[in-house]
Amino acid sequence: MDAVITYVDGNDPVWKQDYEKYTNVPVMQKRFRDWGTLKYLLRGIEKRMPFIRNVYLVVSHPSQVPSWADRENLKIVLHKDIIPEEFLPTFNCNPIEMHLHRIPGLDEEYLYFNDDMYPVAECRAEDFFRDGKALIGYYRHYIASGMYKKICRNSDRLARKALDMKPSCSFARPQHICSPMFRSECEKVYAFAEEEIAKTSASRTRTEENLNQYLFLNYQYLKGCLIPEKVSNKHISVAMTSVSGLWTAIMEPRGKMLCINDVHLSEERYQELRTIILEAFERKFPVKSRFEK
């Protein structure tokens, strides 16, 4: 199977110039801030997920690719390679997620990573795909409060429509972890929902009318090609943990996967936490991966 990682470096002047030109929305720092941890995600994949074949890094511009990246082994995909030109540039993760399955050469089975998810303990291919089916945990909700859950509800409703299923008063939301996808199933949903996907893709920043990647996951789930089984993971927010808690979560993990969720922080606190995270990951994964020069 392959891995796909979406990445944004909010400090890139080329990206910043486009953002200021095409939006009237202040940059949401917690969504675009670079913690410097991408190389450790890649080291984790190489060390803890040896079954991964190719790793694709999806970015907006060539200037987004870190200087340390080995472009022969880390496959770089630009937004323009997969997203129709009329929807670019975009600063909305949802249109990007809608088009990841269009990466040329992508394996039928692939894992989609946000860049804040790290394999910190030994993983097996069977943790994510088993007996021809994907695996991920699921939650059920009845109230869509806030933008994120409204987007989740939109995606669940459209997945049901694509399968000619009756509407439901509840909606399913997958576990926040690297997402196991079947490329061919994504293609089927995309073909059915191209008009709705285009509406999301035209939105340069997130709105509550958007769809997200859960359209594909929920389609797989409702179709019966996904097993609702939780992947071993730990999710922590930098707002709700201490320096020692971060160190322990990385060095003595309680799950196979670790998600470190960013929030609004003072610059001082951000620098303090960034330092400890980088020190811990360097201690855990000191050897360069094949994705680094």
C-alpha positions as CSV (number, residue, x, y, z in Angstrom):
1,M,0.0,0.0,0.0
2,D,1.0,3.6,-0.4
3,A,0.9,6.6,2.0
4,V,-0.3,10.1,1.0
5,I,0.6,13.1,3.2
6,T,-0.9,16.6,2.8
7,Y,1.4,19.3,4.0
8,V,1.5,23.1,4.4
9,D,4.3,25.3,5.5
10,G,2.6,28.5,6.6
11,N,5.9,30.4,6.6
12,D,6.5,30.0,2.9
13,P,6.4,33.5,1.4
14,V,5.0,32.2,-2.0
15,W,2.1,30.5,-0.2
16,K,1.6,33.6,2.0
17,Q,1.4,35.9,-1.0
18,D,-1.2,33.7,-2.6
19,Y,-3.2,33.5,0.6
20,E,-3.3,37.3,1.0
21,K,-4.2,37.7,-2.7
22,Y,-7.0,35.2,-2.9
23,T,-8.7,35.4,0.5
24,N,-10.0,38.0,2.9
25,V,-9.7,35.6,5.8
26,P,-6.9,36.0,8.5
27,V,-4.5,33.0,8.4
28,M,-5.6,30.5,11.0
29,Q,-2.2,29.9,12.6
30,K,-3.0,26.5,14.2
31,R,-4.0,25.1,10.8
32,F,-1.0,26.3,8.8
33,R,1.8,26.4,11.4
34,D,4.8,24.2,10.7
35,W,6.1,22.3,13.8
36,G,9.1,20.9,11.9
37,T,8.0,17.3,12.5
38,L,7.4,16.1,8.9
39,K,10.8,14.4,8.7
40,Y,9.9,12.4,11.9
41,L,6.6,11.3,10.4
42,L,8.6,10.0,7.4
43,R,11.1,8.3,9.7
44,G,8.2,6.8,11.6
45,I,6.7,5.4,8.4
46,E,10.0,3.9,7.3
47,K,10.7,2.3,10.7
48,R,7.2,1.4,12.0
49,M,5.4,0.8,8.7
50,P,7.8,-1.2,6.5
51,F,4.8,-2.4,4.4
52,I,4.4,1.1,2.9
53,R,5.5,1.2,-0.8
54,N,5.5,4.8,-1.9
55,V,5.0,8.0,0.0
56,Y,3.4,11.0,-1.8
57,L,3.7,14.5,-0.3
58,V,0.9,16.7,-1.6
59,V,1.8,20.5,-1.6
60,S,0.6,23.6,-3.3
61,H,4.0,24.9,-4.7
62,P,7.5,23.5,-5.2
63,S,8.6,26.1,-2.6
64,Q,6.6,24.1,0.0
65,V,8.9,21.1,-0.3
66,P,11.5,21.1,2.5
67,S,15.1,21.5,1.5
68,W,16.1,18.3,3.2
69,A,13.6,16.2,1.1
70,D,15.0,13.5,-1.3
71,R,12.8,14.0,-4.3
72,E,13.8,10.7,-5.8
73,N,12.3,8.7,-2.9
74,L,9.7,11.2,-1.6
75,K,7.2,11.6,-4.4
76,I,6.1,15.2,-4.7
77,V,2.5,15.9,-5.9
78,L,1.5,19.5,-6.6
79,H,-2.1,20.6,-6.2
80,K,-2.2,21.4,-10.0
81,D,-1.4,17.7,-10.7
82,I,-4.7,16.5,-9.3
83,I,-7.1,19.4,-8.8
84,P,-8.8,21.2,-11.7
85,E,-7.2,24.5,-12.5
86,E,-10.4,26.5,-11.9
87,F,-10.3,25.6,-8.2
88,L,-6.7,26.8,-7.6
89,P,-5.1,28.1,-5.5
90,T,-6.9,26.6,-2.6
91,F,-6.3,27.0,1.2
92,N,-9.0,24.5,2.1
93,C,-8.1,21.0,3.0
94,N,-11.4,19.6,1.8
95,P,-11.0,20.2,-1.9
96,I,-7.5,18.7,-1.6
97,E,-8.9,15.6,0.1
98,M,-11.5,15.2,-2.6
99,H,-8.8,14.7,-5.3
100,L,-6.1,12.6,-3.6
101,H,-7.2,9.5,-5.4
102,R,-6.2,11.1,-8.7
103,I,-2.5,10.9,-7.9
104,P,-0.9,9.2,-10.9
105,G,0.4,5.7,-10.0
106,L,-1.3,5.6,-6.6
107,D,-1.9,2.1,-5.2
108,E,-5.4,0.7,-4.9
109,E,-4.9,0.6,-1.1
110,Y,-3.5,3.8,0.5
111,L,-3.4,5.5,3.8
112,Y,-4.1,9.3,3.9
113,F,-2.1,11.1,6.6
114,N,-2.5,14.6,8.0
115,D,1.0,15.8,8.9
116,D,0.1,15.7,12.6
117,M,-0.2,11.9,12.8
118,Y,2.8,9.7,13.6
119,P,3.4,6.0,13.8
120,V,5.2,5.7,17.1
121,A,5.0,1.9,17.6
122,E,5.2,-1.1,15.4
123,C,2.3,-1.3,12.9
124,R,1.1,-4.1,10.7
125,A,-0.6,-3.9,7.3
126,E,-3.5,-5.8,8.9
127,D,-4.0,-2.8,11.3
128,F,-5.4,-0.9,8.3
129,F,-6.5,-3.4,5.7
130,R,-7.6,-7.0,6.3
131,D,-9.3,-9.6,4.1
132,G,-9.9,-7.1,1.4
133,K,-11.5,-4.5,3.7
134,A,-10.3,-1.3,5.3
135,L,-10.3,-0.8,9.1
136,I,-11.1,2.3,11.1
137,G,-13.1,3.1,14.2
138,Y,-16.5,4.9,14.0
139,Y,-18.6,7.2,16.1
140,R,-22.3,8.1,15.7
141,H,-23.7,11.6,16.2
142,Y,-27.2,13.1,16.2
143,I,-26.4,16.8,16.6
144,A,-24.0,18.6,14.2
145,S,-22.7,21.4,16.3
146,G,-19.9,23.5,14.8
147,M,-18.4,23.7,11.3
148,Y,-16.5,20.4,11.5
149,K,-19.4,18.2,12.5
150,K,-21.6,19.9,9.9
151,I,-19.1,19.0,7.2
152,C,-19.0,15.4,8.6
153,R,-22.8,15.3,8.4
154,N,-22.8,16.6,4.8
155,S,-20.3,13.9,3.8
156,D,-22.3,11.1,5.5
157,R,-25.5,12.2,3.8
158,L,-24.0,12.3,0.4
159,A,-22.3,8.9,0.9
160,R,-25.8,7.5,1.7
161,K,-27.2,9.1,-1.4
162,A,-24.5,7.6,-3.6
163,L,-25.5,4.2,-2.4
164,D,-29.3,4.9,-2.8
165,M,-29.9,4.6,0.9
166,K,-32.6,6.3,2.9
167,P,-31.6,9.4,4.9
168,S,-30.7,9.0,8.6
169,C,-31.3,11.2,11.6
170,S,-27.8,10.4,12.7
171,F,-24.4,10.5,10.9
172,A,-21.3,8.5,11.2
173,R,-17.8,10.0,11.9
174,P,-14.6,8.0,11.5
175,Q,-11.9,7.9,14.0
176,H,-9.3,10.7,13.6
177,I,-6.4,8.7,12.3
178,C,-4.7,8.0,9.0
179,S,-7.5,7.0,6.7
180,P,-7.5,3.7,4.8
181,M,-8.8,4.3,1.3
182,F,-9.6,2.2,-1.8
183,R,-8.7,4.3,-4.9
184,S,-11.4,2.5,-7.0
185,E,-14.1,3.3,-4.5
186,C,-13.1,6.9,-4.3
187,E,-13.3,7.1,-8.1
188,K,-16.9,5.7,-8.0
189,V,-18.0,8.3,-5.4
190,Y,-16.2,11.1,-7.3
191,A,-18.0,10.2,-10.5
192,F,-21.4,10.2,-8.7
193,A,-20.9,13.3,-6.7
194,E,-18.8,15.4,-9.1
195,E,-21.2,18.3,-9.0
196,E,-21.3,18.5,-5.2
197,I,-17.5,18.0,-5.0
198,A,-17.1,21.0,-7.4
199,K,-19.0,23.2,-5.0
200,T,-16.7,22.3,-2.2
201,S,-13.7,22.7,-4.5
202,A,-14.7,26.2,-5.4
203,S,-14.5,27.2,-1.7
204,R,-10.9,28.5,-1.1
205,T,-11.4,28.4,2.7
206,R,-13.5,26.0,4.8
207,T,-17.3,26.6,5.1
208,E,-19.9,24.5,6.8
209,E,-21.4,23.6,3.4
210,N,-18.2,21.7,2.5
211,L,-17.6,18.0,2.1
212,N,-14.5,16.2,3.4
213,Q,-12.7,12.9,3.0
214,Y,-15.3,11.2,5.2
215,L,-17.5,11.1,2.0
216,F,-15.1,8.3,0.8
217,L,-14.7,6.6,4.1
218,N,-18.4,6.5,4.9
219,Y,-19.2,5.3,1.4
220,Q,-16.8,2.4,2.0
221,Y,-18.3,1.8,5.4
222,L,-21.9,1.8,4.3
223,K,-21.1,-0.3,1.3
224,G,-19.6,-3.0,3.5
225,C,-16.0,-2.8,2.4
226,L,-14.8,-1.2,5.7
227,I,-14.7,-2.9,9.1
228,P,-15.6,-0.4,12.0
229,E,-12.6,-1.5,14.2
230,K,-10.6,1.1,16.1
231,V,-7.0,1.6,15.1
232,S,-4.7,1.7,18.2
233,N,-3.9,5.4,18.7
234,K,-3.5,8.2,21.2
235,H,-4.9,11.7,20.4
236,I,-3.5,14.7,22.4
237,S,-4.0,18.4,22.2
238,V,-1.1,20.7,22.9
239,A,-3.6,22.8,24.9
240,M,-4.4,20.0,27.3
241,T,-1.0,18.5,28.0
242,S,2.3,19.3,29.7
243,V,5.8,19.3,28.4
244,S,6.4,16.0,30.3
245,G,3.1,14.6,28.9
246,L,4.2,15.3,25.3
247,W,7.6,13.7,26.0
248,T,5.9,10.6,27.4
249,A,3.4,10.3,24.6
250,I,6.2,10.2,22.1
251,M,8.7,8.1,23.9
252,E,6.4,5.7,25.8
253,P,3.4,5.5,23.5
254,R,0.0,4.1,24.6
255,G,-1.1,3.4,21.0
256,K,0.5,2.6,17.7
257,M,-0.4,6.0,16.2
258,L,-0.1,9.4,17.8
259,C,-1.9,12.5,16.8
260,I,-0.7,15.8,18.2
261,N,-3.4,18.4,17.6
262,D,-2.4,22.1,17.3
263,V,-4.5,24.9,18.9
264,H,-4.2,28.6,19.4
265,L,-1.0,29.2,21.5
266,S,1.1,32.2,22.5
267,E,4.4,32.3,20.6
268,E,6.3,31.6,23.8
269,R,4.2,28.4,24.5
270,Y,4.5,27.3,20.9
271,Q,8.3,27.5,21.0
272,E,8.5,25.7,24.3
273,L,6.3,22.8,23.1
274,R,7.9,22.7,19.6
275,T,11.3,22.3,21.2
276,I,10.3,19.4,23.4
277,I,8.4,17.7,20.6
278,L,11.4,17.9,18.2
279,E,13.8,16.7,21.0
280,A,11.6,13.7,21.7
281,F,11.2,12.7,18.1
282,E,14.9,13.1,17.4
283,R,15.6,10.8,20.3
284,K,13.0,8.3,19.1
285,F,13.9,8.4,15.4
286,P,17.6,9.5,15.2
287,V,18.3,7.8,11.8
288,K,17.5,9.6,8.6
289,S,14.9,7.9,6.4
290,R,15.3,7.3,2.6
291,F,13.1,10.3,2.1
292,E,15.9,12.6,3.3
293,K,19.0,13.7,1.6
